[in-house]
Amino acid sequence: MARLSIYRDARLEKLKKLQGMGIDPFPASFELRTNTIGEVREMLDKKVGITGRIVAWREHGASVFADIKDQTGQIQIWFQKDKLGRKFEITPLLDVGDFLGAIGIVTKTKAGEVTIDVSDFKLLTKSLRPLPSTWYGLKDTEERYRKRYIDLLLNPEVRERFRIRTKLFRGVRKYLDNLGYEEVETPTLQPLYGGANAKPFKTHINALGQDFYLRIADELYLKRLVVGGYEKVYEICKDFRNEGLDLTHNPEFTMIEYYQAYADYNKIMEVTEGLFKHLANELFGHTNLEVGEHKIDIGKQWRKITMTEIIKEVINLDVEKMDEEELVKYCQDNNIGLAGGESKGQIIFTIFEHKVTNSLVEPTWVIDYPAEVSPLSKAHRSKPGWVERFEGYIGGKEICDGWSELTNPLEQRARLEADTNAARKDREEAQHVDEDFLEAMEYGMPPLGGIGIGIDRLSMFFTNTWSIKELILFPTMRRVNAAENKEE
């Protein structure tokens, strides 16, 4: 820390000298930029104006070479004393990290490196802290997330991951818009939370004198819109769940949910399979992806299999023929933790999650889930006790969750009441009876299919990066005490 303070003091001294020379170290703009750095590399013998950050600095007597970087690339620039005259005297006051505007002719050095022969330049921002020479040398790896701006500057692969994430947003919208879906916005602050089993964040609106919640899902509001006449609707939004942080969970995360009237879960699977194939082609131009250690072609037809069938196939357990006591014993014998009091359907789902999901490497739709774990899903049309729900799996990872929606308001009320009254260790996770939503349903909701996909996990999937913190620019972190973080 003391060493950093010395560097900072030296830069502050340079700042004073620049100001003493009548130079503004923080001007408002640079109007002479003609091109990005990525463009000028193909403009030999042309006069150009560029802007960027100094990332390297090499002095050679009456000449100085610097590398300048913007978001499109990096290029060498060349300061010559005999060409710049008195302005060359400013160069000793420049540092790596400063922002610069430069004008000159694009040329090549004897070594063949594309270089801008500078005829004029302007300091755009004087940096007061030196950039780390290597970001991976930090002892505390979480500093990469706390100081993402440095991470982005020094690690191009990190910048590329977020570029893919941005393209992914555009690709999702393009695909759904072309299918006739309409994008909407629904409330982030909600008087009653619902649409998922999760703990909410509570806040208080002073003007109303009432407690509200940050949404845990946007499902119930999107369904209200379907009642109101929307037939194909989607929303990309922030959701908030006051739960744990791990490799795949962040309390603040981005979701897309889309719903289609007159469709069931088979149609939603078809649309979603098409979405994944579309995104692969948009991002990479092909559908052959690396997922974990696996190379998988997501362009082929995805397999479809029921939950009970895949359990039997993977661990040779016929759960439909077993009673609760037998299922509990299996869990005890195989170190699968149960809270106690779970129904048969809940135990089957737990076994599936612990023993089966990691084996689902090839693109697979697992369909038909126990009703007890799916309170908003439509009852299966031919299998009592089961619902028309599906999850998509690739590379052993869950990538999406959807269903044929429950449209019977009487059954929906019974499900929500049962879920609210269920014996749970944490009652906050239960779905609550939303009377306004049930009233909307009673006006009539058409047959409906829907799905929710975590955009952060989708980004993880398409970048083959299996930590959610690597795909959220500023992930939720424990606050560092200001005194602990203060530099000496």
N, C-alpha and C positions, 0 to 999 in steps of 0.2 A: 504494500500500500504506500509506503514511504517513497519507493522508487517511482510509482505512478504520480505521486504528488510533485516530484522533481520535474518530470516530463510536462505536467500540466502547467507548472510555474513558468517553464521555458516558453511554452506556447502563449501564455498570457503576456509574457514580455514581448514576444513577436507581435501580438495583437496591438499592444500599445505603440510599438514602432510603426506599424501600418497606419494606425490612426494619426500618429504624429506626422506621417507623410501625406495626410489628407486623403487616405484611401479608406473607403467604407468596407469593412470586412464582412458585412451582411447586407448587400444591396437587395433591392426588391425583385429584380428580374435580370434576364439577359436576352435581349431582343435579337441578337445576331446568330442564334442557332439556326442552321439551315437543314441539318440532317442528324439522324441518330448515328451512333458509332457503327452499328451493324450495316448501315447504308454506305458510309463513306469508305469502307474498306474496298468497295468496288468502284471508286471514283478517282482513280489515279489522274494526276495532273490537274485536278479541279480544286478551286478554292472553296473551302467549307468552313462552317462554324459549328462547333460541337460543345457539349457540356457533359460534365461527369465528375466523379470523385477520383482524386489521385490515390492510386493503390500501390505505386512503386516510384522510387526516386533515385536517380543515378547522376552524380555530378562528375564532369570531366573537364575541369578547367573553365574555359570560356564557353562550354556547352553543358547543357543539362538535358537528360532524357527522363521522361516520366511516363508512366502508364496511367491512362484515364479510362474509367469504366462507367458505363451507364447500363440500363436494364437490357440493352440489346447486344452488348459486347464490350470488348476492351481494345484499346489501340495505343501505340506509342506516340508521344509528341516530343518535339525537339525544340528547345530554347537555344538560340545562338546570340551571344553578346553583341557581335558585330551587326546583327540584323535588328535586334531589339533596342540597342542603345541604352539609355538610362533606365528604361523599364526593366532591363535585366537585373537591376539592383534589387528588385522585389523578390526574385527567386529564392534567395537565402531565407526569406521569411515565410516560405511555403512549406507545407509538411504533408506527409502521407495522411489521408483522411480529409484534406481540404477539398471543397468543390471549386471547380474552375470552368470558365468559359474560354475557349481558344479558337482563333481564326488562323487559317494557313492553307498551304497547298499540300495535297495528298501526294506523297512520293514514296520511294523505296530506298532503304539504306543499301550499302554495299553487300550487307549480309542477306538482303532480300526481304527485310521486314517492312511492312506497310507502316508509314510514319507520316504524321502531319508536321510539316516545317512551319513553326509558329511565327506569324507576323505580328500578332497582337493577342493579348489575353487579359482576362479580368477575374480577380478573385471573387467568388460568389458566396462562399461561406468558409470562415476560418474555424477549423475543428480544434477543440481544446483538450481532447483526450486522444492518445495514440491508439490505433487499432491493435488488437492482439495479433501476434505474428502467427499463431495457430490456435484455432478454437478447440481442437480436439485435445489440446494439452491441459485444459482445465481439469482440476481435480473434482470439482462438483459438476457432474454432467447436467444437473438440472438448471445450471446457469444458461445453457443453450435455450431453454424454454423461457426463462425469466428475461433474458436479453435477446429476444428473437431477432431484433434488428441487426445485432452483430452476427448472429448465426446465419442470417440471410446474406450478409455482406461477404462472409468468408467461405461459405459452403455452397457452391453452385448446385449441388444435388438437392439441397433443401429448397432452394428457389424453384427448381424444376418440379419438385413434388407439389408445391403450391400452385405452380402454373397449370399442372394437370388438374388440380382441384378446381381451379377457375374454369377451365375448359369443360370440366364435368358438369358444372352448373349450366353452362350454355347448352351442352348436349342434351341434358335432361329436358330443359325447356323446349328446345327445338323439336325433340321427339314427341313430347306430349302435345305441344301446340299443333303440330302437323296432324295429330290424331283427333283434333277438335276439342281437346281439353282447355278449360279456361282457368287461368291462375287468379287466385283471390287472396285476401288477407283476412284473418280472423283475430280475435283479441288475444294478446299475451297476458294481460291482467284479467283474471276470471273470478267471478264470485263463488264458483264451485269448481273444483278440479275433477277431471274424469278422462276417460278414454284409454287409461292404462292403470295397472297396479303399481303405484310408485308413491314415494313420499314427496309432498310438494314443498316449495318455498312459500312462506306466508309473508304478506306485507299489509300495510294499512293505508287506506286512502283518507287523508284528513278531511277533504272536502265533503266526503260522504259519511264519515264516521263509521266506516265498515272495513272489516278485514277482507282482503282479496288474496288470490294465489297466482303465482307465475304458472303458466300452463305446463302440464306434463305431457299433453298431446293435443292436437287440434281436431281430432276425429269428430267429436260431438257437434262442433260448430259447422264443420263441412257437411255433416249429415243434415243439419238444419237447412243448409243451402240447397241440398237435394230436394228436401220437402218443398222449398221455395221455387223449384223449377229448374235448377241446374242439373244437367244430365251427365256432364263430364267435367269434373272440377279437381283442381290440385292446389296445394300450397307448399311452399318451401319456407320453413320458419325455424326459429329458435325455440327449443323446449328446455325445461328445467326440472331436474329431479334431484332431490336432496338425499342422495345416496352415495355409495362409495366411489372412490377413484381407483382405477386400475388400467390395464393395458387397453381395454376396450370401452371404458366408461369415463365420461366427464360430466360433472353436474349440469353444465351448459353445453348443449349440443344442437346440431342442425338436422332436421328431419324433412323428408318429403312424404306427404300422404296424398294419394289420389283415389278417386271414387268414380264409378261408372254405373249409371242407372241401367236397369234391364240386363245386367250382367251378373254372373256368379263367379265363384273362385276359379273356375276353369278359364274363363275369359281374362281375369286379372293375371293369372299365371302366363297366359299367352302374351298379353301386353308387356308384362315385366320381362319375360324372356327376350322379347324383341328389344326392350330398352337396354338390357345388358349387351346384347350383340351390337346395337347401334352405338353405344358408348365406346365399346372396344374399337370399332372401326373409326369413329370420330377421333379418338385419342391416339391410336397407334396405326390405323390402316389395316388391321387384321384382328382375328379373334383368338389367336394363340397366346395365352398369358402364362406367366409364372405366378403361382399362388403358393406361398410358402416354399417348400422344396419341390413342388409339383409343377409340371408343365401340362397345361390343360387347354383344350380347344373348347371355348364356350359357344362356338358357332354351331355345333351339332345339336341335335334334338336332346333336350334335357329329360332325364329319367323322371318318372312319377311313380311313387310308391306310398302306401299307407304307413302310418306310424307303427301299427302292430306288425305289419309285414316286415318292415326293416329291422325291428327289434328281433324278431324271430330269425331273420337272415343273418344278422351280425352276431348275436349272442345265444342263438338257439333257445329262446325263451318265448313260450306261447302265452303271453300275458292275458289274453282274452279268456283263457281257460283257467286262470289262477284266481284265487280269492285274495282278499286283502291280507290275510294272515300269511299266506304263502309269499306274497309280494314283499311284505315287511321282512320276512326271514331272508329272502334273497338280498335285500338291501343290507341287512345286518351282516350277512356272510361276505358281502362284497364291498364293505366299507363305504356305503352310500348313506350319508347322514339324512335323517328324517327328524322333523320337529316333533312329530307325534300328532295323531288325530287326522292325518291326511286321508282323503278318500282314495278309492281304488284308482280313479283317473289321475289324481295328483301324483300318486306313487308311480304309475306308468310313465307319466311325463318326466318325473325325476330320473327314473332308470334310463329313459331315452337320452336325456341331456348328459348323464354321466358316462354311459357306456356305448353310445351309438354315434353321436354327432361327429366325433373326431375321425370316424371311418368314412364319412361322406365326402370323398375327394372329388369324384366326377360331378358335374352339375346335376343336382337332384332336387326335385320337389317332394318333400315329405308332406303328406296330406292326411286329413281326418284326425282331429285331436280330441282329447277328452273334453266334455262340456265344462267340467269344473275349472279348467284353466283358461277358458275362453268365453267370458261372460257377454261379449258383444257379438259373437259369431252366431250364424244361423244354424239351427239344429240340422243334423245330417238327414237328407231326404229318405234314407233307407237303413240307417244304423242308429237305433235309439241309444242315447247316452253319449253320442259323439257329435261333433260339429264340423262344418265345412270350412276348416281352417287349413292353411298351408304355411310352410316355411321353406325358403330356398337355401341350399347349402352348396358351397364349392370349396374344395381344398380343406374340408373339415371345419369351415367357418359358416356361421349363419349370416346370410346376407340380406334377408328380407322376411317379412311376416305379413300375411294377408288372409282374407276370408270372404265367404259369402256373408253379407251383413244380415243381422237380425232385424227384420222389419215389422214384426208383430209387437205392438206396444205393450200388450198384456204380458207376453212372455218376457219382454225386455224388463218390465217392472219386477217380475218375479225373480229374474236373474240378478238384477242389481240389489234387490232387497236381501237375497240369499248371500250375495257377496259382501254386502255391508255388515250383515249379522254373523258372518263366518268367524269361527274362533281362530284368531291370529295372534301371534306374539305382538305384532305391530299393526294396530287397527288403521293407521293412516294409509297403509298401502291398499286397503280395500276400495273398490269402486263405491261411489256414493249415489244415492237416488237423486238424480237431477230432474226435478219436476218439470222444469221448463222444457228440457229435452224430450221427456215423455209426452208432454202436451203437444209438442211439434210432431212427434211420431203419430199421435192419434188423428192428426189431420190427413195422414196417409203418406207413407214412404214407399216408393216403387222398389221392386227387386233391385238389389244393389250389391256390387262387389267393391272391395277396397283393399288398400295395402299401405303399410308404412315402411320406409327405408331410411336408415340412418345415413345421412350424407357423409359424415365423418368416417363411418365404417366403409361406405362405398368408396371413398377416397383411399382408405387403407387397402382395400381389395385391388383397386386398379393401379396402385403404386407398389403393391407387394411390401407394404410397410406396416408391421403389426404392433404398432403402439399408437394409440389415438393422439397422444401428445405431439407426435411427429406430423400430424395432419391438421392440427388446430393452431393457428398462428400464435395465439396467446392462451394456452390452456390454463385451467384453474390450478393455482399453486398455493401452498401454505404461505401466508404472509411472513416476510422476513422483518424482524424487529429493526427499526430504523437505526438504533444504536449499534446493532450488530453489523449492519451493512455500511456504516459510515467509514469513509476512508480517512486514514490518518495523514 
